[in-house]
Amino acid sequence: MHRQAESFAKEFLAAIDASIEGKQIRYFSSHARLMVRHLPWDSQFFQCPTYRLDFSDWTDDDARPVDSLAHTLTALKTDLSRRHSRYYLFMEVPSEDLIMLQALGLAGFSLIETRLTYFRDDLDKFDYPRRFSVRPAAEDDIPDLRNVAMSMANRYDRFHADPFFPGPLADEFLATFVENSVKGFSDIVLVPAGFDNMPGAFLSGNFMPDQPALAGVKIGRMVLSAVAINRRGWYLKLISELSYYFQERGISLCYLTTQSTNQAVIRVWEKLEYNYGKSTHIFATHETNSNNEEKKYD
């Protein structure tokens, strides 16, 4: 994992020099730097310029890196307010990154969600004692899956926990996400078989790009799931079957993420011998009341 982190940092820092204005924005102070990415799809869906802070760094000779990061974060907020009459900015921060967590507090960011990531790096050995009948989702399933996504939304996920997003809009986001997943946004969406066009549950998954620092390791990710009340028990079945689906395609490492409050999901993962990997926090800030006119990038 250390080799992977070092490889990621090296590639990311190289990408800073090749970034395209308007898509990736760089902010520097004397001791700190940030890299922010504009999210076109999110911006269009929420009708609000949306950004994600992807990377932060500070110099080793900085005696007070918290202050330097807080100053740079505040400058970022000021600049986004100058560019836009309204905006939304968020980031995911490892629980170990105390300096960044403290800086976000000083800069006025809000804690929205705490996430746990679990994984199996021996998926080739996955062997649940039962198999279950599943199938890939079809476009005829979309109305039912949209309804399941909206009706079974988790109030602790980022979109429902953040008061910036009205509840119906957060619900529609999840419904749109699963619809697009079925239409090709995800590599696979599994649903229970035998229920015609009313599967009542789903689980999406993606094949992740090859990582140079993990040569020969194929990685899969389980992304979004929802299970209607009348399909209770199907969450474990879908996780198990997607584990087999990945295994049969040569995936040896699989990971998945949920809110720290989601004890039922965590129990399923641990029953299927998935292991705790990391804890992260989602922070966000936004501007909604500015009278500034919208400005385009030069």
KEKE-3310 file (N, C-alpha, C; in steps of 0.2 Angstrom, whole numbers, plus 5000, padded with zeros to 4 digits):
npx = (5004:5010:5019:5009:5003:5014:5016:5004:5005:5016:5011:5001:5006:5013:5003:4998:5006:5002:4989:4972:4966:4951:4947:4955:4961:4974:4980:4991:5000:5013:5018:5009:4999:4985:4974:4961:4946:4935:4918:4909:4897:4890:4889:4880:4869:4865:4863:4873:4889:4901:4914:4928:4940:4955:4968:4980:4995:5010:5025:5040:5047:5038:5033:5020:5010:4996:4990:4994:4988:4975:4974:4976:4965:4955:4957:4954:4940:4937:4940:4932:4920:4921:4921:4909:4891:4885:4891:4898:4908:4918:4927:4936:4944:4957:4956:4967:4974:4977:4982:4976:4962:4961:4964:4953:4943:4947:4945:4932:4924:4912:4908:4902:4900:4905:4915:4918:4929:4930:4938:4943:4958:4960:4952:4951:4950:4937:4923:4908:4896:4884:4875:4866:4852:4855:4855:4861:4855:4842:4836:4823:4821:4823:4813:4808:4820:4824:4814:4817:4830:4826:4817:4823:4834:4848:4849:4861:4870:4881:4874:4861:4864:4869:4863:4863:4858:4842:4830:4821:4829:4841:4836:4832:4845:4851:4842:4844:4857:4857:4850:4858:4868:4864:4862:4875:4885:4890:4900:4894:4877:4869:4855:4841:4836:4821:4811:4804:4801:4803:4813:4817:4829:4847:4864:4878:4894:4911:4925:4941:4954:4970:4984:5000:5009:5004:5006:4999:4989:4972:4958:4942:4927:4913:4899:4886:4871:4854:4840:4824:4811:4803:4812:4821:4836:4842:4853:4865:4866:4868:4880:4888:4886:4891:4904:4908:4906:4916:4927:4927:4931:4944:4947:4956:4957:4945:4935:4924:4913:4905:4894:4899:4889:4882:4878:4872:4876:4890:4891:4887:4897:4908:4904:4906:4919:4926:4938:4942:4948:4950:4946:4937:4933:4920:4920:4913:4908:4899:4893:4879:4872:4878:4879:4886:4890:4889:4904:4915:4928:4944)
npy = (4994:5006:5008:5010:5022:5031:5030:5035:5048:5053:5053:5061:5074:5076:5078:5090:5100:5098:5101:5107:5123:5127:5115:5108:5116:5125:5130:5140:5143:5151:5140:5129:5119:5116:5105:5106:5099:5102:5096:5092:5084:5083:5097:5100:5092:5096:5110:5119:5125:5113:5106:5096:5094:5087:5085:5089:5097:5101:5110:5103:5111:5120:5127:5129:5120:5119:5131:5137:5128:5131:5145:5144:5136:5145:5155:5149:5147:5160:5163:5155:5160:5173:5169:5163:5164:5155:5140:5123:5114:5100:5087:5072:5066:5057:5049:5049:5061:5073:5086:5092:5090:5098:5110:5112:5114:5126:5134:5134:5124:5111:5095:5082:5068:5052:5039:5021:5010:4994:4978:4965:4956:4944:4938:4928:4917:4917:4910:4907:4897:4895:4898:4910:4915:4927:4941:4951:4968:4975:4987:4988:4986:4998:5008:5001:5000:5013:5018:5009:5014:5027:5026:5019:5026:5031:5041:5045:5046:5056:5065:5065:5069:5081:5097:5106:5100:5098:5086:5079:5081:5075:5062:5060:5061:5049:5040:5043:5040:5026:5023:5027:5019:5006:5009:5009:5016:5009:4994:4983:4979:4970:4961:4953:4937:4931:4939:4946:4961:4968:4968:4973:4975:4980:4980:4988:4987:4990:4988:4993:5004:4998:4998:5004:5002:4991:4979:4967:4965:4964:4975:4977:4986:4988:4998:5005:5002:4995:4989:4984:4983:4971:4963:4959:4953:4951:4958:4953:4942:4948:4954:4943:4936:4946:4946:4933:4935:4945:4937:4927:4934:4936:4946:4950:4959:4968:4981:4991:5004:5012:5021:5025:5023:5013:4999:4987:4984:4983:4972:4962:4962:4958:4946:4940:4940:4951:4964:4977:4993:5007:5023:5038:5055:5066:5082:5098:5114:5128:5141:5151:5163:5174:5189:5190:5190:5176:5170:5165:5154:5161)
npz = (5000:5003:4992:4983:4987:4986:4972:4967:4972:4966:4952:4953:4957:4945:4936:4940:4934:4921:4920:4915:4913:4921:4922:4931:4945:4953:4968:4978:4992:5002:5008:5006:4995:4985:4975:4964:4957:4944:4942:4930:4927:4939:4942:4932:4935:4948:4945:4949:4951:4954:4964:4968:4980:4977:4981:4993:5000:5009:5013:5020:5028:5035:5049:5054:5048:5048:5049:5037:5027:5031:5028:5014:5010:5014:5004:4993:4994:4994:4981:4973:4976:4970:4957:4955:4957:4965:4973:4976:4986:4990:4999:5002:5016:5024:5040:5047:5043:5052:5051:5040:5043:5054:5048:5039:5048:5054:5043:5041:5035:5034:5043:5035:5032:5038:5033:5030:5023:5016:5012:5001:4998:4993:4984:4975:4983:4988:4995:4998:5006:4999:4984:4974:4964:4952:4940:4927:4927:4917:4905:4906:4919:4925:4930:4942:4949:4951:4959:4970:4974:4978:4988:4998:5002:5011:5025:5030:5020:5009:5001:5007:5020:5020:5022:5011:5000:4994:5001:4991:4979:4982:4983:4969:4963:4967:4961:4947:4946:4948:4936:4926:4928:4925:4911:4907:4914:4925:4926:4929:4934:4946:4949:4959:4952:4944:4946:4936:4930:4942:4951:4964:4971:4970:4965:4960:4951:4947:4936:4940:4934:4929:4941:4941:4952:4957:4950:4940:4948:4948:4950:4958:4961:4972:4971:4972:4981:4984:4994:4993:5006:5004:4999:5008:5015:5003:5001:5007:4998:4985:4987:4989:4977:4968:4972:4968:4954:4951:4955:4945:4934:4936:4945:4960:4970:4979:4984:4995:5001:5014:5025:5042:5051:5046:5052:5049:5036:5037:5046:5037:5027:5035:5039:5026:5026:5022:5025:5037:5030:5029:5036:5032:5031:5025:5020:5017:5009:5004:4993:4993:4993:4988:4978:4967:4949:4938:4932:4919:4916:4911)
capx = (5000:5015:5021:5004:5002:5019:5015:4999:5007:5020:5007:4996:5010:5015:4997:4997:5009:4998:4981:4969:4962:4944:4945:4959:4963:4979:4980:4997:5003:5021:5020:5004:4996:4979:4972:4954:4944:4928:4914:4904:4891:4887:4887:4874:4863:4863:4863:4877:4896:4903:4921:4931:4947:4958:4975:4983:5002:5013:5032:5042:5050:5033:5032:5013:5006:4988:4988:4996:4983:4968:4974:4975:4958:4951:4958:4951:4933:4936:4941:4926:4915:4922:4920:4902:4886:4884:4896:4898:4915:4918:4933:4936:4950:4958:4955:4974:4976:4975:4983:4970:4956:4961:4964:4946:4939:4948:4943:4925:4921:4907:4909:4895:4899:4911:4915:4922:4931:4932:4941:4946:4963:4961:4945:4952:4948:4931:4919:4902:4893:4878:4875:4860:4851:4855:4856:4862:4849:4840:4833:4816:4821:4825:4808:4808:4827:4824:4810:4820:4835:4824:4813:4828:4840:4851:4850:4868:4875:4883:4869:4855:4866:4871:4857:4864:4854:4835:4829:4819:4834:4846:4833:4833:4852:4852:4838:4847:4864:4856:4847:4864:4873:4861:4863:4882:4889:4893:4902:4889:4872:4866:4848:4839:4833:4815:4805:4802:4804:4802:4818:4817:4836:4852:4871:4882:4901:4915:4932:4945:4960:4976:4988:5007:5012:5001:5007:4996:4983:4965:4954:4935:4924:4906:4898:4879:4866:4848:4836:4817:4809:4801:4818:4825:4841:4846:4860:4871:4866:4870:4887:4891:4886:4896:4911:4909:4907:4923:4932:4927:4934:4951:4948:4959:4956:4939:4934:4917:4913:4898:4894:4901:4883:4878:4881:4869:4880:4896:4890:4887:4904:4912:4902:4908:4926:4929:4941:4942:4953:4952:4941:4938:4928:4918:4919:4910:4907:4896:4890:4872:4868:4882:4876:4891:4887:4893:4910:4918:4936:4947)
capy = (5000:5012:5009:5012:5029:5034:5030:5040:5055:5055:5054:5067:5080:5077:5080:5097:5104:5097:5102:5112:5128:5126:5108:5107:5122:5125:5135:5139:5149:5150:5133:5124:5119:5112:5104:5106:5097:5104:5091:5094:5081:5085:5104:5101:5089:5101:5117:5123:5123:5108:5105:5092:5095:5080:5084:5094:5096:5107:5109:5100:5116:5124:5126:5128:5118:5119:5138:5138:5125:5135:5151:5142:5134:5151:5159:5145:5149:5167:5164:5152:5165:5178:5166:5160:5167:5150:5134:5118:5111:5095:5083:5066:5066:5051:5050:5050:5067:5078:5093:5094:5090:5104:5116:5112:5117:5133:5137:5135:5118:5107:5088:5079:5061:5048:5033:5016:5006:4987:4975:4958:4956:4937:4937:4921:4912:4918:4903:4907:4890:4895:4902:4913:4917:4934:4942:4958:4972:4977:4994:4987:4986:5004:5011:4998:5001:5020:5018:5006:5019:5033:5024:5015:5030:5031:5048:5047:5047:5063:5069:5066:5072:5088:5102:5110:5096:5096:5079:5076:5081:5069:5055:5060:5059:5041:5036:5044:5036:5019:5022:5028:5013:5001:5011:5008:5020:5004:4989:4978:4980:4963:4961:4946:4934:4927:4944:4949:4968:4971:4965:4976:4976:4980:4981:4990:4986:4993:4986:4998:5004:4995:5002:5002:5000:4985:4976:4960:4965:4967:4978:4978:4990:4988:5005:5008:4996:4997:4983:4985:4979:4965:4959:4958:4947:4950:4962:4948:4938:4952:4955:4937:4935:4950:4944:4928:4938:4948:4932:4923:4938:4937:4951:4947:4964:4971:4986:4994:5009:5014:5026:5022:5022:5007:4993:4981:4982:4981:4965:4957:4962:4954:4939:4937:4940:4957:4967:4985:4995:5014:5028:5044:5060:5070:5089:5102:5121:5131:5148:5152:5170:5179:5193:5190:5187:5170:5172:5160:5154:5165)
capz = (5000:5003:4986:4979:4989:4983:4965:4966:4974:4960:4946:4954:4956:4938:4933:4942:4929:4915:4921:4910:4917:4920:4924:4937:4948:4958:4973:4981:4997:5003:5011:5005:4989:4984:4968:4964:4950:4942:4941:4925:4927:4945:4941:4928:4938:4953:4943:4953:4950:4959:4964:4973:4982:4976:4984:4997:5002:5012:5013:5026:5033:5037:5056:5056:5041:5049:5047:5030:5024:5032:5024:5007:5009:5014:4998:4988:4995:4991:4973:4970:4977:4965:4950:4954:4962:4970:4971:4981:4986:4995:4999:5006:5020:5028:5047:5050:5041:5057:5049:5035:5047:5059:5044:5037:5054:5054:5036:5040:5032:5038:5042:5032:5033:5040:5029:5031:5017:5018:5006:5001:4993:4992:4981:4972:4988:4991:4994:5002:5005:4995:4978:4973:4957:4950:4933:4925:4926:4910:4905:4908:4927:4928:4934:4948:4952:4953:4965:4976:4976:4981:4994:5003:5003:5018:5027:5032:5015:5008:4998:5012:5026:5019:5021:5004:4995:4997:5001:4985:4974:4984:4981:4962:4961:4967:4956:4941:4946:4946:4929:4922:4929:4920:4904:4905:4918:4928:4922:4930:4940:4948:4953:4960:4946:4945:4948:4930:4929:4948:4955:4971:4974:4965:4967:4955:4952:4942:4936:4941:4930:4932:4944:4940:4958:4959:4943:4940:4953:4945:4956:4957:4966:4973:4971:4975:4982:4988:4994:4996:5012:5002:4997:5014:5015:4997:5001:5007:4992:4980:4988:4988:4970:4964:4973:4963:4947:4950:4955:4939:4929:4937:4950:4966:4975:4979:4990:4995:5006:5017:5031:5048:5055:5043:5055:5046:5030:5040:5048:5031:5024:5039:5038:5020:5027:5020:5031:5037:5026:5031:5038:5029:5032:5020:5022:5012:5010:4998:4993:4990:4994:4985:4972:4961:4943:4936:4928:4916:4916:4905)
cpx = (5004:5017:5015:5003:5008:5018:5009:5001:5011:5016:5003:5000:5012:5009:4996:5000:5006:4991:4979:4965:4955:4942:4949:4962:4968:4979:4987:4997:5010:5022:5015:5001:4990:4978:4965:4951:4936:4924:4908:4897:4887:4885:4881:4868:4860:4862:4867:4884:4899:4910:4923:4938:4950:4964:4977:4990:5004:5021:5034:5045:5045:5032:5025:5009:4998:4986:4989:4990:4976:4968:4973:4968:4953:4951:4955:4943:4932:4936:4935:4920:4915:4920:4912:4897:4884:4889:4895:4905:4915:4925:4932:4943:4951:4958:4962:4977:4974:4976:4978:4964:4956:4961:4957:4942:4940:4946:4935:4921:4917:4909:4902:4895:4906:4910:4920:4923:4933:4934:4942:4952:4965:4954:4945:4950:4941:4927:4914:4899:4887:4878:4867:4859:4850:4856:4858:4856:4848:4837:4826:4815:4821:4819:4808:4815:4827:4820:4813:4826:4832:4820:4817:4834:4842:4852:4856:4873:4876:4878:4863:4858:4868:4865:4857:4859:4847:4834:4826:4825:4839:4843:4834:4840:4853:4848:4841:4854:4862:4854:4853:4868:4870:4862:4871:4887:4893:4895:4897:4884:4869:4860:4846:4835:4826:4809:4803:4806:4803:4807:4819:4824:4841:4859:4875:4890:4905:4922:4936:4951:4966:4981:4995:5010:5009:5001:5004:4990:4977:4961:4947:4932:4916:4904:4891:4874:4860:4844:4829:4816:4807:4806:4823:4830:4844:4852:4866:4871:4869:4878:4891:4892:4891:4903:4913:4910:4914:4928:4933:4930:4941:4953:4951:4958:4949:4938:4927:4917:4905:4899:4896:4895:4880:4880:4878:4874:4887:4896:4890:4894:4908:4910:4905:4916:4929:4932:4941:4949:4955:4945:4942:4932:4927:4917:4916:4909:4903:4894:4884:4869:4872:4878:4880:4888:4892:4898:4913:4925:4939:4951)
cpy = (5006:5013:5012:5020:5033:5035:5035:5047:5058:5057:5060:5074:5081:5080:5087:5101:5103:5098:5108:5117:5127:5119:5106:5114:5121:5131:5134:5145:5148:5143:5128:5125:5114:5111:5102:5104:5099:5097:5092:5091:5083:5092:5104:5098:5094:5108:5121:5121:5119:5107:5100:5093:5088:5079:5090:5092:5102:5105:5107:5105:5121:5122:5126:5127:5119:5126:5139:5135:5129:5141:5149:5140:5140:5155:5155:5146:5156:5167:5160:5157:5171:5175:5165:5164:5162:5144:5129:5115:5106:5091:5077:5066:5060:5053:5052:5057:5073:5085:5096:5094:5097:5111:5117:5116:5124:5137:5137:5129:5114:5099:5086:5072:5057:5041:5028:5012:4999:4984:4968:4958:4948:4934:4930:4916:4913:4912:4903:4900:4890:4900:4905:4915:4924:4934:4949:4962:4974:4984:4993:4987:4993:5008:5008:5000:5009:5021:5015:5011:5025:5031:5021:5020:5031:5039:5050:5048:5054:5067:5070:5069:5079:5093:5106:5106:5095:5088:5076:5076:5076:5063:5054:5058:5052:5038:5037:5041:5029:5018:5023:5022:5007:5002:5011:5012:5015:4998:4983:4980:4973:4965:4954:4943:4931:4932:4948:4956:4972:4968:4967:4976:4976:4981:4982:4989:4989:4989:4992:4998:5001:5000:5000:4999:4993:4980:4969:4960:4968:4969:4979:4983:4989:4995:5007:5002:4999:4990:4985:4981:4972:4960:4958:4952:4947:4954:4957:4944:4941:4953:4949:4935:4940:4949:4938:4930:4941:4942:4928:4927:4940:4943:4948:4952:4967:4975:4989:4999:5010:5019:5022:5020:5015:5001:4987:4979:4980:4974:4960:4957:4958:4947:4936:4938:4946:4961:4975:4987:5002:5017:5034:5049:5064:5077:5093:5109:5123:5138:5148:5159:5176:5183:5193:5187:5181:5172:5165:5160:5158:5160)
cpz = (5000:4996:4981:4980:4986:4975:4963:4967:4968:4954:4947:4954:4949:4934:4934:4936:4922:4915:4917:4914:4916:4922:4930:4939:4953:4962:4977:4986:4997:5005:5009:4998:4989:4976:4968:4957:4950:4940:4936:4926:4934:4945:4937:4931:4944:4952:4947:4952:4955:4958:4969:4974:4982:4980:4988:4999:5005:5012:5020:5031:5036:5045:5058:5050:5042:5047:5040:5026:5025:5028:5016:5005:5009:5007:4992:4988:4992:4984:4970:4971:4972:4958:4949:4959:4967:4968:4977:4980:4991:4994:5003:5010:5024:5036:5050:5048:5046:5055:5045:5039:5051:5054:5041:5042:5054:5048:5036:5036:5037:5037:5040:5033:5035:5036:5031:5025:5019:5011:5007:4996:4991:4989:4978:4977:4991:4990:4999:5001:5001:4989:4977:4966:4956:4943:4932:4924:4919:4911:4907:4916:4929:4932:4941:4952:4955:4959:4971:4979:4980:4988:5000:5004:5010:5020:5030:5027:5013:5006:5003:5018:5026:5017:5014:4999:4998:4996:4994:4979:4976:4982:4973:4960:4962:4962:4949:4941:4945:4939:4925:4922:4925:4913:4902:4909:4923:4924:4923:4935:4940:4951:4954:4953:4948:4947:4943:4930:4936:4953:4963:4974:4969:4969:4961:4956:4946:4942:4936:4936:4933:4935:4944:4946:4960:4953:4944:4944:4949:4951:4954:4963:4966:4975:4975:4975:4985:4988:4997:5002:5010:4999:5002:5014:5008:4997:5002:5001:4986:4981:4987:4980:4966:4966:4969:4956:4946:4950:4948:4933:4931:4942:4957:4972:4974:4985:4989:5001:5008:5023:5037:5052:5052:5046:5052:5040:5032:5042:5042:5028:5029:5039:5032:5020:5023:5026:5031:5034:5029:5033:5035:5031:5026:5023:5016:5014:5004:4999:4990:4990:4991:4979:4966:4955:4941:4931:4925:4916:4910:4901)
residu = (MET:HIS:ARG:GLN:ALA:GLU:SER:PHE:ALA:LYS:GLU:PHE:LEU:ALA:ALA:ILE:ASP:ALA:SER:ILE:GLU:GLY:LYS:GLN:ILE:ARG:TYR:PHE:SER:SER:HIS:ALA:ARG:LEU:MET:VAL:ARG:HIS:LEU:PRO:TRP:ASP:SER:GLN:PHE:PHE:GLN:CYS:PRO:THR:TYR:ARG:LEU:ASP:PHE:SER:ASP:TRP:THR:ASP:ASP:ASP:ALA:ARG:PRO:VAL:ASP:SER:LEU:ALA:HIS:THR:LEU:THR:ALA:LEU:LYS:THR:ASP:LEU:SER:ARG:ARG:HIS:SER:ARG:TYR:TYR:LEU:PHE:MET:GLU:VAL:PRO:SER:GLU:ASP:LEU:ILE:MET:LEU:GLN:ALA:LEU:GLY:LEU:ALA:GLY:PHE:SER:LEU:ILE:GLU:THR:ARG:LEU:THR:TYR:PHE:ARG:ASP:ASP:LEU:ASP:LYS:PHE:ASP:TYR:PRO:ARG:ARG:PHE:SER:VAL:ARG:PRO:ALA:ALA:GLU:ASP:ASP:ILE:PRO:ASP:LEU:ARG:ASN:VAL:ALA:MET:SER:MET:ALA:ASN:ARG:TYR:ASP:ARG:PHE:HIS:ALA:ASP:PRO:PHE:PHE:PRO:GLY:PRO:LEU:ALA:ASP:GLU:PHE:LEU:ALA:THR:PHE:VAL:GLU:ASN:SER:VAL:LYS:GLY:PHE:SER:ASP:ILE:VAL:LEU:VAL:PRO:ALA:GLY:PHE:ASP:ASN:MET:PRO:GLY:ALA:PHE:LEU:SER:GLY:ASN:PHE:MET:PRO:ASP:GLN:PRO:ALA:LEU:ALA:GLY:VAL:LYS:ILE:GLY:ARG:MET:VAL:LEU:SER:ALA:VAL:ALA:ILE:ASN:ARG:ARG:GLY:TRP:TYR:LEU:LYS:LEU:ILE:SER:GLU:LEU:SER:TYR:TYR:PHE:GLN:GLU:ARG:GLY:ILE:SER:LEU:CYS:TYR:LEU:THR:THR:GLN:SER:THR:ASN:GLN:ALA:VAL:ILE:ARG:VAL:TRP:GLU:LYS:LEU:GLU:TYR:ASN:TYR:GLY:LYS:SER:THR:HIS:ILE:PHE:ALA:THR:HIS:GLU:THR:ASN:SER:ASN:ASN:GLU:GLU:LYS:LYS:TYR:ASP)
# end
